[in-house]
Each structure stands twice: as structure tokens, then as C-alpha cells.
């Protein structure tokens, strides 16, 4: 059996707050409540042999709320955004429109002085490729949505521009299975509920 890595997206801090680059906000009460509501479906992942999380306060708190007691992995940190850290995309666009356009168009660009999208995807993919390869080993990793998008682009060997087309919802679970360099997206759906007349 191949290694199975399930990524769980961190709960959001608040639906009222805009997403920010390298967001270091803690999980607020709304996020805790959201995690507790999702726990029924996600708690079984606590049985995974290895449990990890991104270093963000929100990822750590989500993992704790779900009973994972995850180990922080620095390789699962968000993309380093340099001087745009803490800004929303709109704020960065208002300050440096040409730089944002260049960054969105070229996965190798670093107009913000941080990490390129390509380097970010490679870093997260490197983490994925260095997981233990024991047959049937299961791993759960709570991470920011951007980290999960980077892992999926890497696992599927998709063009870096695909990163912008993947939507990862808070507290969603996404599984890849395989071994270093040979990953497959695994879609485990929740059985459909019968329609009532």
C-alpha cells in the first residue's frame, strides 16, 4: 500500500476578515467553533501514524482543536512574501500594481523580495517527497490553503499557474497517495444522502 498524506486546511480566523499574505492571526472563537463543528468528520484522521502542521498559529490551533497534537513543520510554512507580508492582494496591488502583475504572471518572479511561487511549490513538494515510505503509512498535515495548493500542484506535476485555479476551503481534507516523486490525488467523497420525497 502506498503512503497516504491527507492535508486538512486550517480553520479561518473570521469570515469577515480579508485573507492576508503570511497571515499570522490566531484562530478566533468563530474559527474554533467551525473546527469543532467539523471535528466529527476530521477527528478520525488523528489515528494517522504521523501528524504535522504548518507553523502558523491558526494551523497549530486547528490541529489541537481536532485532537491531532501535530508536530510543527517549517517546510509547511506559507510562501515568504517579503515586504507584502500582512497585506491583502488588493493592498499590494494598490501599492505596487506592476509588481503584483509580474508576480501573478511569472512563477519565478520575486518582486516582493520574498520567495517565488516556483520555489514555494518546490519547498512544499520536497517536504512531501521526504515523508516516510513505509507501506500503508498514513500522515495528516494541517496547513494553510496556499500550502495545500502548492502540494497539489507539485503532486500532479501541473504547471505552476495551476496554483491560482485551485480552491481550498477551510477545514477541507485533500489526500495524495504514493511515494516521493510519484503522487496521485485521491478523491474520497462523502456518500451522498438519499433524497427525501
C-alpha positions, 0 to 999 in steps of 0.5 A: 500500500502506498503512503497516504498524506491527507492535508486538512486546511486550517480553520479561518480566523473570521469570515469577515476578515480579508485573507492576508499574505503570511497571515499570522492571526490566531484562530478566533472563537468563530474559527474554533467553533467551525473546527469543532463543528467539523471535528466529527468528520476530521477527528478520525484522521488523528489515528494517522501514524504521523501528524504535522502542521504548518507553523502558523498559529491558526494551523497549530490551533486547528490541529489541537482543536481536532485532537491531532497534537501535530508536530510543527513543520517549517517546510509547511510554512506559507510562501515568504512574501517579503515586504507584502507580508500582512497585506491583502492582494488588493493592498499590494496591488494598490501599492505596487500594481506592476509588481503584483502583475509580474508576480501573478504572471511569472512563477519565478518572479520575486518582486516582493523580495520574498520567495517565488511561487516556483520555489514555494511549490518546490519547498512544499513538494520536497517536504512531501517527497521526504515523508516516510515510505513505509507501506500503508503509512498514513500522515495528516498535515494541517496547513494553510490553503496556499500550502495545500495548493502548492502540494497539489500542484507539485503532486500532479506535476501541473504547471505552476499557474495551476496554483491560482485555479485551485480552491481550498476551503477551510477545514477541507481534507485533500489526500495524495497517495504514493511515494516521493516523486510519484503522487496521485490525488485521491478523491474520497467523497462523502456518500451522498444522502438519499433524497427525501420525497 
